[in-house]
């Protein structure tokens, strides 16, 4: 029987090493990556059956990377394993098409169950998050607020700006001109109604584009 091929995406090497040791007796771990853009490249090259991904990753966060992956590889299974216990983030992950959402303090047996459930075509959400999601459903949706949704390119650039990367560095990563990066930054700040880099960082943290320091 063909072994399920798993790609690990987390910017902490020691965590990836732990996941590998836990999974390899039963599954084939085909690689590890440390940022969202590397995840997109590795998934295209390695063609895994399942990706284990963190929400907070450099260059491109896990949610935005997952959106792109599901468009390119609709059959790919995604399981989020993260420190982010926000039920709204978990809901968004499932809306994208994730097969699981776990916290990094979950028991190791939960991860194995989540992988098995994903392979069978079902979804696993860790009990703590599932309860929070149910509570949110009972309370009803939050009132719509804030700016219009940013474009995927704006989200990419906003994340990298919030990570402290210079326009020159962002231009190199995205293969665009520095002038284009600066224009996008102007559009982002105008769209969000903010005027400082500190406010950019606060917005990125609030919307899970980057992790709190």
N, C-alpha and C positions, 0 to 999 in steps of 0.2 A: 504494500500500500504506500502511495506517495506521501512523503512527509511534508507537512505544512511548512512553508517558507516564511520566516518572520524577519522584518526589518525593524531595528530599534532606533528611535529618534529621541535623544535627550542630550542636553548640553553638559551633563555631568558624567564623566567617563566611569567613575566608580559605580554609579547607579546602573549604567548600561552593562557593566561587568556582572553585577549582581543579577540582573534580569537574564543575561545570557546563561549563567550557571543554573538558574531556576528552570529555564525553558528547554535547554539543549537535550536533556534526556529524552524528551518527547517530540521536540520540533527542531527544525533546521534554522538556526539564526544566520541569515545570509549577509548581515552587515550592521554597522552602527554609524549614525551620523549625529552631528552636534548642533545643526541649525536647520531652519526650515527650507532654505534654498538648496542645501545639500541633500535634504530629504527628497525634494522633487527630482533632482538629478539621479540619486541612487535608486529611487523607485522605478524610474524609466529604464535604468540599466539592468537592475537585478530582478525586476518583475516579481516581487514577493506576493504571497497570498494575503498577508496581514501585516499591518504596520502598528507598532506600539509607539504612541507619540505623546509628548508632553504638550501642555498648552503654552507655557512660557518658554520660547526658544528665540535665540538671536536671529537677526536678519529678516526672518519671516516666522511669525508665531504659528503655533500648531493649528489653530482654527483656520487661518487663511491658507496654510499649506494643505490642510485637509480638503478645503473647498476646491482647490485646484486639482488635487489628486482624484477626487470623486468625479470630476468632469472628464479627466483624462483616462481614468481606470475605474469605471463604475462598479466593477465586481470586486474591487479591492476592499478588504475588511479593515476597519480602523478601530482601535481601542485607545482611549485617552487614559493615561496614567499620570496624575499631576498632583500638585499641592493645592490647586485652586478648587476650593470647596463651594464656590458660588453656584447655586442651583440654576441661575440664568445662563451661566456659561455652559453648564452641563446640558441644559435644554437646547442651546444653540448647537452644541456638538452633535446631539442626536438628530437635530433638524438637518444638519449637514449630511448625515448618513452614517454616523459612528455606530458601531456594534457594542460599544461598552464605554463606561466612564467609571474610573476607580481613583481613589486617593492613594498617595504614596505610603500612607500609614496603614493601608489595607493589609490584611493577612495574605501571605503568599498563596494560600489555597484559593483566594478570591481571584487572583490573576489567572491561575490555571483554569478556573471555572469560566472566567470571562472569555478566554481564548477558545475553550471547547464550545461554549455557547455561540460564539461568533462563527466558528467553523460550521456549526449546525444550522446557522441562519437565524439565531435568536439574539436578543440583546440583554446585556447584563449591566446593571447600575448598582454601585455599592450602596448598601442600605442607608447610610447616613445621607447621601445625596438624594436617593429615591424618596426618603421621607421629606426632605426639604422641597423637592419638586412637587410632591403631593400637597404640602402645605401651601405652596405658592399657587397651585391650581385652585385650592379651596378659597384662598384670599381673592383670587381673580387677577387678571393681568394688570401690570403697572400702567399708570397713565402714560401715554405717549409723550415724550419730551425730548428736547435736545435737537441737534442739527439734523439735516437730511443725511442719509447714509453716504459715506465716502466711497469713491471708486476703489477697486482693488489696487490700482497703482498709487492712489493717494494713501491708502492704508499701509502699503509697503514703505513708502517714503516717510510717512509719519512715524512708523515704528523705528526706522533707522535714525531719524532725527532725534527721537526720544531716547535712543540708546547712546546718543552723543556723537554720532558719526558726522563727519563734515560733508558738505555738498560735493566736494571733490571725491571723497571715498564712496559716497552713494552713487555718483555718476559712473564710477568705475565698476561697481558691483552690478548696476542695472544696464550698463553699456549705453548710457545716454549722456547728453552734454551737461556741464555744470549749470549752464543757463537754464536748461529745462528743469533741473532739480530745484533751482531757486524759484522758478515760476510756479512749480507744483507746491512748494512750501507756501508761497504767497496765496495761492488758491485755497490751500488747506486752512490756513489761519483765517482767511476771509470767510470761508464756509462755516468754520466752527465759532467764529466771532471771538477769537482770542488774539492776544497781541504779544505774548512773550514765549520764550522757549520753555520756561518753567510751567506755563499753562499747557503747552504741548505735552510735556512729560506727564502732568497730572491727568490729562485726557487719556493718554495712552495707557496709564495704569488703571484708570477707572474702567476702561473698555477692554482690558485684558490683552492689549497689544504687547505690553511688556509686564514683567513681574515687578512688584514693589521692591525698592532697594533693601 
